[in-house]
Structure formats: structure tokens, C-alpha cells
């Protein structure tokens, strides 16, 4: 989708997430102004359990004349519902019915990526994505300076005052044109009220250390205050992660921050809310909600606070860790397996990207961030799963048949170019290969969930569940990787 496609819709609703922050407000407002500039109209809304109360947000709406409305329902399904800084159906945004849905976001994908879903996780803010799309569409920012001021402030807050800017487009947005200095000064110095400062102070003084995870409780407050507090708490050197929470009328609201590679905030959130709530986020930051009703159903008689502590302790006991360069697994005594000669697909990265292009390969067990090179191939498995392989290893283990590989997936495999967020399909350059008859591996069946750090990406782990396999080639026991148990059963057999 490009912004010109919006011309075909008459009734458009732009939806911010349920705990609005400057980034979602700026993104929604800018998109609304773009639609107006091409002769259309769009309604800007948010929903959820809490209305906007933070002083900087209320001031932002007032100073920049942002006409957002709080709604509990929509009177009728719109022709098009657009979610900004969030993904339709995710836990942080109320799901409204719509005839068509579009998504603009910069968090890790939680929904299938289609032509109407634009997600660029490499960007520091959704404001950057919207600004880039509007710039490409020819929007006149000089004629609407409050739109640029909003986008600038959205990036400013989502990157902790620009301290976490990494992407060139983020830098471009920050330097695109002058902002209203007086408005920025007012917004930057209005993030807390005196009463909220007291809440943050009390929250930080309540910290408890559960092994290496910090747990802090706040009084009932705007959820943005939880995020503000957790951003401070994650700087404590003893915390591998921190969780700041408060009681709402119907459940616990959590703000989660990770500080080490052994804990991904979104994965921790998913564990804590299992069968009791909703949540999501990125590997560094996440939010979650645990309902009192859900807690009572899975743990009758246990108080919400105690249930949260139990889940945190269970998480800490739940996983084994395997590092490719220093594990103690005894693969020499592990059984051998041979890979069945079933047709697979492969593509050479050099046929898709120039060398040194930053890319992301989305696998079943997690994402791999890497740099494209001529000696890296992408494999496509029997269930359209994708994973990288070195060219030398590929040539040792596979025979090329030559014919095109046809994917049967509803969403064909693709690799994401990190600088642009563009999904590059593999199908145009994918061919068929067959495992060599003598291709063998050693594999150990996992008895517990295991976080595996491979040589492909040592900063993020691949999560294997009990019943999956951790495997390695005969030639290098440090080259460890995870194989889903269902795929393993279809593609490997015990060696004779």
C-alpha cells in the first residue's frame, strides 16, 4: 500500500493504541492531515480503559490542534480502519470491525504481513514511517508545520530524547525542517505533574529483586507513568529485566523492560499473561495486562500480586540456555539422523541484495538480523519455514536440481530489508534442491524450553520448546540450531 491508495475510501477511521503516547498521536494526526490534503476525510480515535490524562499529551493535543476522540464503540464498520503504532488485533488496541484494515507500525510483527500492512521494526518511531510515506507522496510539510512538530515530538519521545536513534530515516526526520522551539520546550517540560512525580518516586522505592528481575509496584496511575518508571528502573545494574505494575479496576497493568540478551521483553510478557490477559511489544520493551477474572480461573484463591510473583519465578526456572560457543551438550553421544531427500527451496542472497545490505530473516524460532553476503543462502523448508545457510555448507549437503521452487504458502517466504522495511519475496530466485543421501546430523530432543544462541545472531535467542530438537552437523558441534518437532518428524529419520 502507498498513501495514494487511500483515495478509494470514503469512510476512514484512524485508530491509535489504547494507551496513547506522542508517537501514536503524531502518526494518526499526520495521516489524518494527509487524507484531508487529497480531498478526503478521516476520523481520529482511541479506545481502551483509560482516557488521556498525562499533561504532556493533553498539552500536545491542545498546542498542535489534534482532534482525537475517545470512543468505546464505532457506530458502524468504516470502509477502512487504519491502526497506527499498533497492529490490528494485538493486545494493546481495541478491535473494531471494519470492511478493510490497514496497519502502519514500527514494532515487531504480530500479524501476517500483507499489502495493507506496513511494519518497519528498524525505525525508532511510527512517526518516522508516516513522515517517510507522506514525504514520498509529496505532502507539503511547510504548509502544515504543526504536523511536522507532532512527528518530531513522536520520534523524540519514542527514542528517549533521540538517544536511541539508529536508522538514517530517523535522523532525516529529526533534521528535516525547523520546529517550533517554544512548543517543543513546553512539551519537553510537561511530562509529569507534581502528584505523578510522587507516584514515580514511591514506585522506584518499592523495588524488590526476584533473583535478577526487578519488580516494582505503582499506585493506580496513567499507564504511561508505568513506562516512565520502568525506563528509569531498567538502569539498575542488578536487573536483567524490570517489571513495573499497578492495579486497575479489572486487572494488573504491566510495563516490562529488558536489559540483557537472555530475556526478550515481549517473550517475557507472553509468558506472564498466559491464559490470563494480553500484551506485546519488542525485545527491549513490552506491555501486558492480566485480568483478575483470568487469574482467578487459572489460579483460584491466589491474589493477583502473588500470582504475578509466581509467574516471574516460574519464568526464571522455565528455560535452559545454550550458547553456540560455550555449551556443554554431549553431541558426541547423541543419536545420528539422516535428512530425507525431499525437495526444498534455496535462494542466494546475492541474487536479492547488494553485499553488506542489512536484512532480517524471519524464522519459526525467531528473527535473524544479519548482513547480506555472497556466501549466504536462504533455505525454504517443507512448511515454508526459512533459515540461512553458508554456501560452503550448502554445497556439501545439497544437490541442485535446477527447476523453480514453487511455494504453497498463503504468504510466500520473504526477507526484510532492514533500512527500508521492504519485504523482498524469495520466489523469483528460488530453485529446488535435495539433501544429499549421506547428510547426517546429531540431534537431542529438548525436555524443557530452551533459549539457543546460534552463530547467526548472538544477540537474540531462538526459542525451542519441549519436544523440539537441538541439532548440529557432524563436522562442528558449535553450529547449534533448533528444529521444530513437527518439521523434524517429516524431514529426518534415524541413521542406520
C-alpha positions in Angstrom: 0.0 0.0 0.0 1.1 3.6 -0.7 -0.8 6.6 0.6 -2.3 7.3 -2.8 -4.4 4.1 -2.3 -6.3 5.9 0.4 -8.2 7.9 -2.2 -10.5 5.0 -2.9 -12.1 5.0 0.6 -14.8 7.4 1.7 -15.3 6.4 5.4 -11.9 6.2 7.1 -11.2 5.8 10.8 -7.6 6.1 12.1 -7.1 4.4 15.4 -4.3 5.0 17.9 -3.5 2.3 20.5 -5.3 2.1 23.8 -2.6 3.8 25.9 -1.9 6.8 23.6 1.7 8.2 23.6 3.1 11.0 21.5 4.2 8.6 18.7 0.7 7.1 18.1 -1.0 10.5 18.4 1.5 12.1 16.0 1.2 9.3 13.5 -2.5 9.3 13.5 -2.8 13.1 13.3 -0.3 13.4 10.4 -2.1 10.6 8.5 -5.4 12.4 9.0 -3.9 15.6 7.6 -2.6 13.8 4.6 -6.0 12.3 3.8 -7.5 15.8 4.1 -4.8 17.1 1.7 -6.0 14.8 -1.0 -9.6 15.7 -0.6 -10.7 13.0 1.8 -11.7 12.9 5.5 -10.8 10.6 8.4 -11.8 10.4 12.0 -9.0 10.0 14.6 -9.9 7.9 17.6 -8.6 5.8 20.5 -10.3 3.5 22.9 -9.4 1.3 25.9 -9.9 1.5 29.7 -8.2 4.9 30.3 -8.6 8.3 28.8 -5.7 10.6 28.2 -4.7 12.4 31.4 -0.9 12.9 31.1 -0.1 16.7 31.0 2.3 16.5 28.0 -0.3 14.5 26.0 -3.1 16.9 26.8 -0.8 19.8 26.0 0.2 18.2 22.8 -3.4 17.8 21.7 -4.0 21.5 22.6 -0.9 23.1 21.2 -0.9 21.2 17.9 -4.7 21.1 17.5 -5.1 17.4 17.3 -8.8 16.4 17.1 -8.7 12.9 18.6 -11.9 11.4 20.1 -12.3 8.7 22.7 -14.7 6.0 21.7 -15.9 2.8 23.2 -17.6 1.6 20.0 -17.9 2.6 16.4 -21.5 3.3 15.2 -20.9 1.3 12.0 -17.9 -0.5 10.5 -15.8 2.0 8.5 -14.8 1.4 4.9 -11.2 1.4 6.1 -9.8 1.2 9.6 -6.1 2.2 10.0 -4.2 1.4 13.1 -1.1 3.5 13.8 1.8 2.5 16.1 -0.1 -0.8 16.7 -1.3 -3.8 14.9 -5.0 -4.7 14.4 -6.0 -7.5 16.8 -3.0 -7.0 19.1 -3.4 -6.8 22.8 -2.8 -3.0 23.1 -5.6 -1.9 20.7 -9.3 -2.4 20.9 -10.6 -4.4 18.0 -13.3 -2.7 16.0 -15.0 -4.4 13.0 -14.2 -2.8 9.6 -14.7 -3.6 5.9 -11.0 -3.3 5.3 -7.9 -2.8 7.6 -4.6 -1.2 7.1 -1.7 -1.1 9.6 1.3 1.3 9.9 3.7 0.3 12.7 7.3 0.0 13.8 7.1 -2.8 16.3 7.9 -6.5 15.6 5.1 -8.1 13.5 2.3 -9.8 15.5 0.1 -10.3 12.4 0.7 -11.6 8.9 2.2 -9.0 6.6 0.1 -8.2 3.6 0.0 -5.4 1.1 -2.1 -3.3 3.5 0.3 -4.0 6.5 3.4 -1.8 6.6 5.7 -2.6 9.5 9.2 -1.3 9.8 10.8 -2.6 13.1 14.1 -1.0 12.3 12.7 2.5 12.7 12.8 4.3 16.0 9.2 5.5 15.8 6.0 5.1 13.8 6.2 8.8 13.2 9.3 8.2 11.0 7.4 5.7 8.9 4.4 8.1 8.4 6.7 11.0 7.7 8.6 9.0 5.1 5.4 7.8 3.3 4.0 11.4 3.3 7.3 12.8 2.0 7.3 10.3 -0.8 3.7 11.2 -1.6 4.6 14.9 -1.9 2.9 16.3 1.3 3.7 20.0 1.9 5.0 20.0 5.4 6.0 23.7 5.2 2.3 24.5 4.8 1.4 22.4 7.9 4.2 23.0 10.4 2.1 21.6 13.3 2.1 18.2 11.5 5.9 18.2 11.4 6.1 19.4 15.0 3.9 16.4 16.0 6.0 13.9 14.1 9.2 15.3 15.5 7.9 15.1 19.1 6.7 11.5 18.4 10.2 10.5 17.4 11.8 12.5 20.2 9.8 10.6 22.9 9.9 7.1 21.4 13.7 7.3 21.1 14.3 8.6 24.6 15.2 12.2 23.5 16.9 10.9 20.4 19.4 8.8 22.4 18.3 5.6 20.7 18.2 6.8 17.1 19.9 4.3 14.8 18.2 4.4 11.4 19.1 7.0 8.8 15.4 7.9 8.3 15.1 8.8 12.0 18.0 11.2 11.6 16.4 12.6 8.4 13.1 13.2 10.2 14.9 14.9 13.2 16.7 17.3 10.8 14.0 17.7 8.1 13.0 21.3 9.0 12.9 23.7 11.9 10.4 23.0 14.7 8.5 25.5 16.9 11.1 25.8 19.7 8.6 27.2 22.2 6.1 24.4 21.6 8.9 21.8 22.0 10.1 23.4 25.2 6.6 23.3 26.7 6.1 19.7 25.7 9.5 18.5 26.9 9.0 20.0 30.3 5.5 18.8 31.0 5.8 15.0 31.2 4.9 14.8 34.9 2.7 16.6 37.4 3.8 17.0 41.0 1.5 14.2 42.0 2.8 11.9 39.3 6.4 12.7 40.4 5.4 11.4 43.9 4.0 8.3 42.3 7.2 7.6 40.4 9.3 8.3 43.5 7.2 5.9 45.6 7.3 3.3 42.8 11.0 3.3 42.5 11.4 3.0 46.2 9.2 -0.2 46.2 11.6 -2.3 44.2 12.1 -5.9 45.0 14.6 -8.3 43.5 13.3 -11.7 42.4 16.5 -13.4 41.5 17.6 -11.0 38.8 14.3 -9.4 37.8 13.2 -6.2 39.5 9.5 -5.9 40.5 8.1 -2.5 41.3 4.5 -1.6 42.3 2.9 1.7 41.5 -0.4 3.0 42.7 -3.2 3.3 40.2 -2.0 5.7 37.5 -1.8 6.6 33.9 -0.2 3.6 32.1 2.4 6.0 30.6 3.7 6.6 34.2 4.5 2.8 34.4 6.6 3.1 31.2 8.3 6.2 32.5 9.1 4.4 35.8 10.3 1.2 34.1 12.6 3.3 31.8 14.4 4.5 34.9 14.3 1.2 36.7 16.0 -0.7 33.9 19.2 1.3 34.5 19.7 -0.6 37.8 22.8 -2.8 37.4 21.3 -5.8 39.2 18.2 -6.1 37.0 18.3 -8.4 33.9 14.7 -7.1 33.4 12.3 -5.0 35.3 8.5 -5.1 35.7 6.5 -2.1 36.9 2.8 -2.8 37.6 -0.3 -1.3 39.1 -3.8 -2.4 40.0 -6.6 -1.2 37.7 -10.3 -1.9 38.3 -10.3 -5.2 36.4 -6.7 -6.3 36.4 -2.9 -5.7 36.6 -1.2 -3.4 34.1 2.5 -4.1 33.5 5.3 -2.3 31.9 8.3 -4.5 31.1 11.9 -3.6 30.2 14.7 -6.0 29.3 18.4 -5.2 29.9 20.2 -8.4 28.8 20.1 -10.6 25.8 18.9 -13.6 27.8 15.4 -12.0 28.3 13.3 -10.6 25.5 10.7 -8.3 26.9 7.9 -9.4 24.5 8.6 -13.1 25.2 8.6 -12.4 29.0 5.3 -10.6 28.6 3.8 -13.5 26.7 4.8 -15.9 29.4 3.4 -13.7 32.2 0.0 -13.3 30.5 -0.5 -16.9 29.5 -4.3 -17.7 29.7 -4.9 -14.5 31.7 -4.6 -11.4 29.6 -2.9 -9.7 26.6 0.3 -8.0 25.8 3.1 -7.4 23.4 6.0 -5.2 22.4 9.6 -5.5 21.3 12.7 -7.4 22.6 13.5 -4.4 24.8 10.1 -3.0 25.8 6.7 -4.6 26.3 3.4 -4.0 28.0 0.9 -6.5 29.4 -2.4 -6.8 31.1 -3.5 -9.6 33.4 -7.2 -9.7 34.2 -8.5 -10.5 37.7 -11.0 -12.9 36.1 -8.3 -14.7 34.1 -6.1 -15.0 37.2 -9.0 -16.5 39.3 -9.7 -19.0 36.6 -6.2 -20.4 36.3 -5.2 -19.9 40.0 -8.3 -19.9 42.2 -7.7 -18.2 45.5 -4.3 -16.7 44.7 -4.1 -13.0 45.0 -3.1 -11.1 41.7 0.1 -9.8 43.3 1.2 -13.3 44.4 0.2 -14.8 41.0 2.4 -12.3 39.3 5.3 -13.1 41.5 4.7 -16.9 40.9 4.7 -16.4 37.2 8.0 -14.4 37.3 9.7 -17.1 39.4 8.3 -19.8 37.1 9.7 -17.9 34.1 13.1 -17.8 35.7 13.1 -21.6 36.3 11.4 -22.4 33.0 14.3 -22.1 30.5 17.7 -23.7 29.8 20.3 -21.6 28.0 22.6 -22.9 25.2 25.3 -20.7 23.7 26.9 -21.9 20.4 30.4 -21.0 21.5 30.4 -22.4 25.1 27.8 -25.1 25.5 28.3 -28.4 27.3 25.9 -30.6 25.3 27.3 -34.1 24.6 26.6 -34.3 20.9 29.2 -37.0 20.5 26.9 -39.4 22.3 23.8 -38.1 20.7 21.9 -40.2 18.0 22.6 -39.6 14.4 19.8 -38.7 12.0 19.7 -38.5 8.2 17.8 -35.9 6.3 15.2 -37.3 3.9 15.6 -36.5 0.2 12.5 -34.3 0.0 12.5 -31.2 -2.3 13.4 -28.0 -0.6 13.9 -24.5 -1.9 17.0 -22.3 -1.8 17.9 -18.7 -2.8 21.2 -16.9 -3.0 21.2 -13.6 -1.1 23.4 -12.1 -3.8 20.5 -12.5 -6.2 18.3 -10.4 -4.0 20.5 -7.8 -2.3 23.8 -6.0 -2.8 26.6 -7.1 -0.5 26.5 -5.6 3.0 22.8 -4.8 3.0 21.3 -5.2 6.5 18.5 -7.7 6.4 16.1 -9.6 8.7 15.3 -13.3 8.1 12.1 -14.3 9.9 12.3 -17.9 11.0 9.9 -20.1 13.0 12.0 -19.8 16.1 12.8 -16.1 15.9 14.3 -13.3 13.7 17.8 -13.2 12.5 19.4 -9.8 11.8 22.4 -10.1 9.5 24.3 -8.6 6.7 23.8 -9.9 3.2 26.8 -11.6 1.6 27.6 -13.6 -1.5 28.3 -16.8 0.6 24.9 -16.9 2.4 21.9 -18.8 1.0 18.4 -18.9 2.3 16.7 -22.3 2.6 12.9 -22.8 2.4 11.7 -25.9 4.2 8.7 -28.2 3.7 6.4 -26.0 5.7 7.8 -22.8 4.0 10.0 -22.1 7.0 13.1 -20.2 6.2 16.6 -20.2 7.6 20.1 -19.2 6.4 23.0 -21.4 5.5 26.6 -20.8 4.4 27.3 -21.6 0.8 30.1 -24.0 1.6 27.9 -26.0 3.9 25.0 -25.9 1.3 27.3 -27.3 -1.4 28.5 -30.1 0.9 24.9 -31.1 1.9 22.6 -30.5 -1.0 22.2 -31.3 -4.7 20.7 -28.7 -7.0 18.0 -29.9 -9.4 17.6 -26.6 -11.1 13.8 -26.2 -11.6 12.0 -23.3 -9.9 10.7 -23.9 -6.4 7.0 -23.1 -6.0 5.8 -22.1 -2.6 2.3 -23.1 -1.4 2.3 -20.6 1.4 -0.5 -18.1 1.8 2.2 -15.5 2.5 5.2 -16.6 0.4 8.6 -16.5 2.2 10.4 -13.2 2.1 13.4 -11.4 3.6 13.1 -8.0 5.1 15.5 -5.2 4.1 16.0 -3.5 7.5 16.8 0.0 6.2 13.5 0.3 4.3 11.3 -2.4 5.9 10.6 -3.7 2.5 9.6 -7.4 2.2 11.6 -8.9 -0.6 10.0 -12.1 -1.9 12.2 -15.1 -2.4 10.1 -16.8 -5.1 11.6 -15.1 -8.2 15.1 -16.6 -7.5 14.2 -19.7 -5.6 15.2 -23.1 -7.0 14.8 -26.7 -5.9 17.5 -28.7 -4.1 17.6 -32.1 -2.5 19.5 -33.2 0.6 22.5 -35.4 -0.2 21.9 -39.1 0.6 24.6 -39.0 3.3 23.7 -35.8 5.0 23.6 -36.6 8.7 23.2 -34.6 11.9 23.3 -35.2 15.6 20.2 -34.1 17.5 19.0 -34.1 21.1 15.3 -33.9 22.0 14.6 -31.0 24.3 13.0 -31.8 27.6 12.5 -28.2 28.6 12.0 -24.9 26.8 15.5 -23.7 25.7 16.9 -20.4 24.6 19.5 -21.1 22.0 22.1 -18.5 20.9 23.4 -19.5 17.4 26.4 -18.2 15.5 24.0 -16.4 13.1 22.8 -13.9 15.7 24.4 -13.9 19.1 22.3 -11.0 20.5 19.0 -12.8 20.1 18.0 -16.3 21.1 15.9 -18.9 19.2 13.3 -20.4 21.5 12.9 -24.2 21.3 10.0 -25.8 23.2 10.0 -29.2 24.9 9.7 -31.8 22.2 11.7 -29.8 19.7 15.2 -30.7 18.8 18.6 -29.0 19.2 20.8 -30.2 16.4 24.3 -29.8 15.0 26.2 -31.1 11.9 28.7 -33.9 12.4 31.5 -31.5 11.4 31.1 -28.7 14.0 29.3 -29.2 17.3 29.3 -25.4 17.9 26.9 -24.9 15.0 23.8 -25.5 17.1 20.3 -24.7 15.9 16.7 -25.6 16.8 14.3 -27.8 14.7 10.6 -27.7 15.3 9.4 -31.2 16.4 6.7 -31.5 13.6 9.2 -30.5 10.9 11.8 -32.8 12.4 9.4 -35.8 12.2 8.7 -35.0 8.5 12.3 -34.4 7.4 14.6 -36.6 9.4 14.9 -40.4 10.1 17.2 -42.3 12.4 20.5 -43.1 10.7 21.3 -46.8 10.2 
